[in-house]
Amino acid sequence: MRIIDSLKTNLGDNIRSVLKLDFPTEKIALDQPPDEKMGDYALACFDLAKELGQNPAAVAKKLAAGFKTSPLVSRVAPLGPYLNLFIQADNFIPKTLLEIDQAKNFGQNMIGKNKKLLLEFSGPNTNKPQHIGHLRNNVLGQTLSNILKICDFKVVPINIINDRGIHIMKSMLAWQKFGQGETPQSSGLKGDHLVGKYYVKFGQLLAQEKKEYLAKNKIDLTKLNNLEKKKSEEKFLKKSQWMQKAQAMLQAWENNDPEVKKLWKTMNNWVYQGYDETYKKLGIEFDKVYYESQTYLLGKGLVKLGLKKKVFYQKKDGSIWIDLTKDGLDQKIILRSDGTSVYITQDLGTAKDRYDQFKFDQMIYVVASEQDYHFKVLFLILKKLGFKWADHLYHLSYGMVNLPEGKIKSREGTVIDADDLIKEMENKALETMSQATKQFKVDQKQKNQIAEIVGLGALKFFLLGANPQKTITFNPKESISFDGYTGPFIQYTHARISNILKKSPKIKKIKTLDFNLEFNNEELKLTKLLLDFPETIQKTAQNYNPSVLTQYLFELAKAFNNFYQHHSVLKADTENLKQIRLHLCQQTKKILAKGLKLMSIESPEVM
């Protein structure tokens, strides 16, 4: 039996014998008190009090008074509505170390057993390279995929690439006009960077045209209110020569013009090759990739179903709508008067197509918070159409990533591309390593490899380290620090432990050691944290929140460094104590590496 289950079983037995209450063991949750002096674990008595119809503090006192301890629990003490447990360290520490050592997959659980879960993430547009916002999406999606898999979910990671639409035409049009046959091979640029260059070019041309339009028509935007600005913008776009050309090219694409389709395929392939390089660098993997050019017509069949069920209604101009005002939303167009789809139409069709293909138990969309309203509408419409599986759709909404200098603006070319940022992080890692007090003897090739591992680790950890819903500001210099809440701090702790273990390669088996000792607070705290790893994984999976894991790894690394600062490992008072501490080192290293791997972050042996 797992140690944590033994503690819960002991509590369950006492609840039954003292309180005369048959309280399910699976409902027992253990927390850690804010101050170690209060105890090692705490049981909140609110649910017990509710069952008994009594005051929680009184329940805690009663339970403490009649509590029978176990080999793992030395004593208990009530504190307000909590029952605090004090651990018998000489039993707890060896049992915990043995449990971790013998477990084949320590941290793994079965909460997803027999459940198929589709996880959609990334979803880039093929008119530009991916930027830091895409990076957050990518690492968030991949980390959740990794974590949900070890929780026994059958995860199908999928990507839908937006490879059609007016934005794609803008890049194509600018390349056609100014590219002079430039290719990734001739320019030395990654394909997505080359296409992005012409998307920016189009934006510059449009901005210049707008400037001339405003001057010609004597329009001063600073003197207009927001509504007037919007109307002025719409009027300009209708008259814009560049937008008319882009719209004409889009119409030609929809009519399968061979020349336009050929250029579209060529430039998209450049982008796909560029994306593949970025995904490989980040450790991002998909089981299936969809392309919007193949899915945008899906959903039209559902329009007929919606009209038949009177979920949708048709206006005089032939357009199809849904009225969601009674649901606190608004009226939403489903099909234009000319019969063409809008985004919601194809998303309805794509959702049904995926369910028909995979029969999933749950589907998660990892998409930025800007689309919160869209997904509320999407899920609600699917429910109104009668699809029961719509109750199992979830939008994992994440906040924007800003830079210290402000928001990301792709069309103005002010965004930091993902590839450029990754390279910058590697360079900063090299710089930070060169300034370290302690230098390891490694050649330049090894330094570059370590810098790549540390740079990527810093970037991923920062993007995962806050609750996904929060907007974050990324500062490369702060994220690369070897101290504090950063990826390099966790990696450095792992490397430090590796160095300790290298100096003492012979470690005796746990069962041969004498644990009849008086253990210190640092050893006990480290052991408790090690035992928390499975619970951390489960919480991370249930909340779709990798920051639960990043915070845990930070606390574990911090606890180890505190332990190591106060107590020698290799120069312990006795050989027996040295061996016990080596096991603490070994298992800490093991858990740090496992946790980092779930975030696709490597654990260096040397830093």
PyMOL commands that set and color helices and strands:
alter all, ss='L'
color gray80, all
select helices_A, chain A and resi 3-19+25-27+36-38+46-52+56-65+89-102+132-150+166-178+184-187+191-216+221-223+226-239+241-254+258-282+292-295+300-308+325-327+343-358+369-384+388-392+410-412+418-434+444-464+476-479+487-502+510-512+521-531+533-543+547-566+575-598
alter helices_A, ss='H'
color red, helices_A
select strands_A, chain A and resi 30-31+41-44+73-79+82-87+116-120+154-161+288-291+313-314+320-323+331-335+362-368+393-398+401-402+472-473
alter strands_A, ss='S'
color yellow, strands_A
deselect
rebuild
show_as cartoon
